[in-house]
Each structure stands twice: as structure tokens, then as C-alpha cells.
Amino acid sequence: MNKKRFSVTFVLDVEEDGNILSTVENHHVDDMCDLVRNTFHDIDDVTLDNLNVRERT
């Protein structure tokens, strides 16, 4: 089976008063990681590897 790999980098702005981020600020990077992983979870023929999330100031 042939595969193609893609590396994707993007900046995601999140409203702080929304319900995406947990109440614990130290977990916000993990919250974003979970959000992206869950987005691709049910798409067939796609595996998300090596996801890196960094909080920007």
C-alpha cells in the first residue's frame, strides 16, 4: 500500500470565554492537542502522528 505524508502547521485562535479550553491553564496545550486529534479521529484512511502543539504568546 502506498502512503503519502503531510506535515501541517497552523495557528489557532481560541476565544478564552468559550468551552474549548479547560479551567486549568496548564492544560490548554493538551486541550488543543485533543481538539485536533478528535477532529481527525473518524476520518477513514488517515492516521495522525507526531502532533506537536505549542502555545504562542
The first five atom37 places (N, CA, C, CB, O) and aatype in JSON, in Angstrom:
{
  "aatype": [12, 2, 11, 11, 1, 13, 15, 19, 16, 13, 19, 10, 3, 19, 6, 6, 3, 7, 2, 9, 10, 15, 16, 19, 6, 2, 8, 8, 19, 3, 3, 12, 4, 3, 10, 19, 1, 2, 16, 13, 8, 3, 9, 3, 3, 19, 16, 10, 3, 2, 10, 2, 19, 1, 6, 1, 16],
  "atom_mask": [
    [1, 1, 1, 1, 1],
    [1, 1, 1, 1, 1],
    [1, 1, 1, 1, 1],
    [1, 1, 1, 1, 1],
    [1, 1, 1, 1, 1],
    [1, 1, 1, 1, 1],
    [1, 1, 1, 1, 1],
    [1, 1, 1, 1, 1],
    [1, 1, 1, 1, 1],
    [1, 1, 1, 1, 1],
    [1, 1, 1, 1, 1],
    [1, 1, 1, 1, 1],
    [1, 1, 1, 1, 1],
    [1, 1, 1, 1, 1],
    [1, 1, 1, 1, 1],
    [1, 1, 1, 1, 1],
    [1, 1, 1, 1, 1],
    [1, 1, 1, 0, 1],
    [1, 1, 1, 1, 1],
    [1, 1, 1, 1, 1],
    [1, 1, 1, 1, 1],
    [1, 1, 1, 1, 1],
    [1, 1, 1, 1, 1],
    [1, 1, 1, 1, 1],
    [1, 1, 1, 1, 1],
    [1, 1, 1, 1, 1],
    [1, 1, 1, 1, 1],
    [1, 1, 1, 1, 1],
    [1, 1, 1, 1, 1],
    [1, 1, 1, 1, 1],
    [1, 1, 1, 1, 1],
    [1, 1, 1, 1, 1],
    [1, 1, 1, 1, 1],
    [1, 1, 1, 1, 1],
    [1, 1, 1, 1, 1],
    [1, 1, 1, 1, 1],
    [1, 1, 1, 1, 1],
    [1, 1, 1, 1, 1],
    [1, 1, 1, 1, 1],
    [1, 1, 1, 1, 1],
    [1, 1, 1, 1, 1],
    [1, 1, 1, 1, 1],
    [1, 1, 1, 1, 1],
    [1, 1, 1, 1, 1],
    [1, 1, 1, 1, 1],
    [1, 1, 1, 1, 1],
    [1, 1, 1, 1, 1],
    [1, 1, 1, 1, 1],
    [1, 1, 1, 1, 1],
    [1, 1, 1, 1, 1],
    [1, 1, 1, 1, 1],
    [1, 1, 1, 1, 1],
    [1, 1, 1, 1, 1],
    [1, 1, 1, 1, 1],
    [1, 1, 1, 1, 1],
    [1, 1, 1, 1, 1],
    [1, 1, 1, 1, 1]
  ],
  "atom_positions": [
    [[0.84, -1.18, 0.0], [0.0, 0.0, 0.0], [0.89, 1.24, 0.0], [-0.96, 0.0, 1.22], [1.81, 1.34, 0.81]],
    [[0.61, 2.16, -0.88], [1.35, 3.42, -0.94], [0.75, 4.43, 0.02], [1.36, 3.99, -2.38], [-0.47, 4.47, 0.2]],
    [[1.61, 5.23, 0.63], [1.15, 6.27, 1.55], [1.77, 7.6, 1.16], [1.51, 5.92, 3.02], [2.86, 7.64, 0.59]],
    [[1.09, 8.64, 1.46], [1.62, 9.99, 1.35], [1.58, 10.61, 2.73], [0.83, 10.85, 0.31], [0.62, 10.4, 3.47]],
    [[2.6, 11.35, 3.08], [2.64, 12.0, 4.4], [2.59, 13.51, 4.22], [3.93, 11.6, 5.19], [3.13, 14.07, 3.27]],
    [[1.91, 14.14, 5.15], [1.78, 15.58, 5.13], [2.14, 16.13, 6.5], [0.35, 16.01, 4.72], [1.75, 15.56, 7.52]],
    [[2.86, 17.21, 6.52], [3.15, 17.92, 7.75], [2.37, 19.22, 7.71], [4.69, 18.18, 7.93], [2.48, 19.99, 6.76]],
    [[1.58, 19.46, 8.75], [0.7, 20.62, 8.77], [1.01, 21.46, 10.0], [-0.79, 20.2, 8.74], [1.06, 20.94, 11.12]],
    [[1.2, 22.74, 9.78], [1.39, 23.68, 10.88], [0.38, 24.8, 10.71], [2.86, 24.24, 10.9], [0.18, 25.32, 9.61]],
    [[-0.27, 25.18, 11.8], [-1.21, 26.28, 11.72], [-1.31, 26.96, 13.07], [-2.6, 25.8, 11.25], [-0.9, 26.42, 14.1]],
    [[-1.87, 28.16, 13.06], [-2.11, 28.91, 14.29], [-3.62, 28.94, 14.49], [-1.51, 30.38, 14.21], [-4.38, 29.26, 13.58]],
    [[-4.04, 28.6, 15.69], [-5.47, 28.52, 16.01], [-5.77, 29.53, 17.11], [-5.87, 27.09, 16.45], [-5.25, 29.41, 18.21]],
    [[-6.61, 30.52, 16.81], [-7.05, 31.49, 17.82], [-8.3, 30.95, 18.5], [-7.33, 32.9, 17.17], [-9.25, 30.53, 17.84]],
    [[-8.3, 30.95, 19.82], [-9.41, 30.4, 20.6], [-9.94, 31.47, 21.54], [-8.97, 29.12, 21.39], [-9.17, 32.11, 22.26]],
    [[-11.25, 31.65, 21.54], [-11.86, 32.58, 22.47], [-11.73, 32.02, 23.88], [-13.36, 32.82, 22.11], [-12.12, 30.89, 24.15]],
    [[-11.17, 32.81, 24.78], [-10.94, 32.34, 26.15], [-12.23, 32.05, 26.91], [-10.13, 33.36, 26.9], [-12.24, 31.19, 27.79]],
    [[-13.3, 32.75, 26.58], [-14.55, 32.53, 27.32], [-15.39, 31.39, 26.73], [-15.36, 33.81, 27.34], [-16.5, 31.13, 27.2]],
    [[-14.87, 30.73, 25.71], [-15.57, 29.57, 25.13], [-15.37, 28.35, 26.0], [0.0, 0.0, 0.0], [-14.75, 28.43, 27.06]],
    [[-15.9, 27.21, 25.56], [-15.81, 25.99, 26.36], [-14.77, 25.01, 25.82], [-17.16, 25.32, 26.43], [-14.76, 23.85, 26.23]],
    [[-13.9, 25.45, 24.92], [-12.88, 24.56, 24.36], [-11.75, 24.35, 25.36], [-12.32, 25.14, 23.04], [-11.23, 23.24, 25.48]],
    [[-11.36, 25.4, 26.07], [-10.24, 25.33, 27.0], [-10.72, 24.94, 28.39], [-9.5, 26.68, 27.05], [-11.78, 25.37, 28.85]],
    [[-9.92, 24.11, 29.06], [-10.26, 23.71, 30.42], [-10.03, 24.89, 31.37], [-9.44, 22.48, 30.86], [-9.43, 25.9, 30.99]],
    [[-10.48, 24.75, 32.58], [-10.3, 25.81, 33.57], [-8.88, 25.86, 34.11], [-11.28, 25.62, 34.71], [-8.48, 26.84, 34.73]],
    [[-8.1, 24.81, 33.88], [-6.71, 24.76, 34.34], [-5.82, 25.22, 33.19], [-6.32, 23.32, 34.81], [-5.69, 24.53, 32.18]],
    [[-5.2, 26.38, 33.35], [-4.41, 26.97, 32.27], [-3.25, 26.1, 31.82], [-3.89, 28.31, 32.71], [-2.88, 26.13, 30.64]],
    [[-2.67, 25.33, 32.73], [-1.55, 24.46, 32.36], [-1.96, 23.34, 31.41], [-0.93, 23.86, 33.62], [-1.09, 22.68, 30.82]],
    [[-3.25, 23.11, 31.24], [-3.75, 22.03, 30.39], [-4.19, 22.53, 29.01], [-4.91, 21.33, 31.07], [-4.66, 21.74, 28.2]],
    [[-4.04, 23.81, 28.73], [-4.56, 24.36, 27.48], [-3.89, 23.76, 26.25], [-4.37, 25.85, 27.47], [-4.56, 23.53, 25.24]],
    [[-2.58, 23.5, 26.31], [-1.91, 22.87, 25.17], [-2.49, 21.47, 24.93], [-0.37, 22.79, 25.4], [-2.73, 21.08, 23.79]],
    [[-2.71, 20.73, 26.0], [-3.33, 19.4, 25.88], [-4.75, 19.5, 25.33], [-3.34, 18.69, 27.24], [-5.17, 18.64, 24.55]],
    [[-5.47, 20.53, 25.72], [-6.82, 20.75, 25.19], [-6.79, 20.91, 23.68], [-7.47, 21.98, 25.85], [-7.63, 20.35, 22.97]],
    [[-5.83, 21.68, 23.19], [-5.72, 21.9, 21.75], [-5.3, 20.62, 21.03], [-4.71, 23.03, 21.46], [-5.79, 20.33, 19.94]],
    [[-4.41, 19.87, 21.64], [-3.98, 18.59, 21.09], [-5.19, 17.66, 20.94], [-2.89, 17.93, 21.99], [-5.37, 17.04, 19.89]],
    [[-5.99, 17.57, 21.97], [-7.18, 16.73, 21.95], [-8.16, 17.19, 20.88], [-7.86, 16.73, 23.32], [-8.75, 16.37, 20.18]],
    [[-8.32, 18.49, 20.75], [-9.24, 19.04, 19.76], [-8.84, 18.61, 18.35], [-9.27, 20.57, 19.85], [-9.69, 18.17, 17.57]],
    [[-7.56, 18.74, 18.02], [-7.09, 18.37, 16.68], [-7.19, 16.86, 16.47], [-5.63, 18.85, 16.46], [-7.65, 16.41, 15.42]],
    [[-6.76, 16.08, 17.45], [-6.85, 14.62, 17.32], [-8.3, 14.17, 17.13], [-6.24, 13.94, 18.57], [-8.57, 13.3, 16.3]],
    [[-9.21, 14.74, 17.89], [-10.62, 14.36, 17.78], [-11.21, 14.76, 16.43], [-11.43, 15.0, 18.9], [-12.12, 14.09, 15.93]],
    [[-10.71, 15.82, 15.85], [-11.19, 16.26, 14.54], [-10.92, 15.21, 13.48], [-10.53, 17.59, 14.14], [-11.76, 14.97, 12.61]],
    [[-9.76, 14.56, 13.55], [-9.38, 13.57, 12.55], [-9.73, 12.14, 12.94], [-7.91, 13.66, 12.29], [-9.51, 11.22, 12.15]],
    [[-10.26, 11.94, 14.12], [-10.48, 10.6, 14.67], [-11.32, 9.7, 13.76], [-11.16, 10.71, 16.01], [-10.95, 8.55, 13.54]],
    [[-12.4, 10.19, 13.23], [-13.34, 9.35, 12.48], [-13.15, 9.41, 10.97], [-14.75, 9.75, 12.8], [-13.98, 8.89, 10.23]],
    [[-12.08, 10.01, 10.51], [-11.82, 10.06, 9.07], [-11.07, 8.79, 8.67], [-11.01, 11.34, 8.67], [-9.99, 8.52, 9.19]],
    [[-11.65, 8.03, 7.75], [-11.02, 6.78, 7.3], [-9.74, 7.08, 6.52], [-11.99, 5.97, 6.43], [-9.62, 8.1, 5.85]],
    [[-8.8, 6.17, 6.62], [-7.55, 6.21, 5.86], [-6.62, 7.35, 6.25], [-7.86, 6.32, 4.4], [-5.74, 7.72, 5.48]],
    [[-6.81, 7.92, 7.44], [-5.93, 8.98, 7.94], [-5.47, 8.6, 9.33], [-6.66, 10.37, 7.94], [-6.28, 8.25, 10.19]],
    [[-4.17, 8.69, 9.56], [-3.59, 8.48, 10.89], [-2.8, 9.72, 11.26], [-2.69, 7.2, 10.94], [-1.96, 10.16, 10.48]],
    [[-3.07, 10.27, 12.4], [-2.38, 11.47, 12.86], [-1.22, 11.07, 13.75], [-3.35, 12.43, 13.61], [-1.42, 10.53, 14.84]],
    [[0.01, 11.33, 13.29], [1.21, 11.0, 14.04], [1.98, 12.27, 14.35], [2.1, 10.02, 13.25], [1.93, 13.25, 13.61]],
    [[2.69, 12.24, 15.46], [3.64, 13.29, 15.79], [3.01, 14.68, 15.8], [4.8, 13.27, 14.82], [3.5, 15.6, 15.15]],
    [[1.92, 14.82, 16.53], [1.25, 16.11, 16.65], [1.94, 16.92, 17.73], [-0.26, 15.93, 16.98], [2.04, 16.49, 18.88]],
    [[2.4, 18.09, 17.37], [3.06, 18.99, 18.31], [2.25, 20.27, 18.43], [4.51, 19.31, 17.86], [1.91, 20.9, 17.43]],
    [[1.93, 20.65, 19.66], [1.18, 21.86, 19.91], [2.01, 22.74, 20.82], [-0.2, 21.55, 20.53], [2.51, 22.28, 21.85]],
    [[2.16, 23.99, 20.44], [2.91, 24.93, 21.25], [2.06, 26.17, 21.46], [4.27, 25.29, 20.57], [1.47, 26.69, 20.51]],
    [[2.0, 26.63, 22.69], [1.24, 27.84, 22.99], [2.07, 29.05, 22.61], [0.84, 27.91, 24.49], [3.24, 29.15, 22.97]],
    [[1.48, 29.95, 21.89], [2.16, 31.17, 21.45], [1.67, 32.35, 22.26], [1.93, 31.42, 19.94], [0.51, 32.4, 22.67]],
    [[2.55, 33.29, 22.49], [2.14, 34.48, 23.22], [2.08, 35.68, 22.32], [3.09, 34.75, 24.37], [1.76, 36.78, 22.77]]
  ]
}
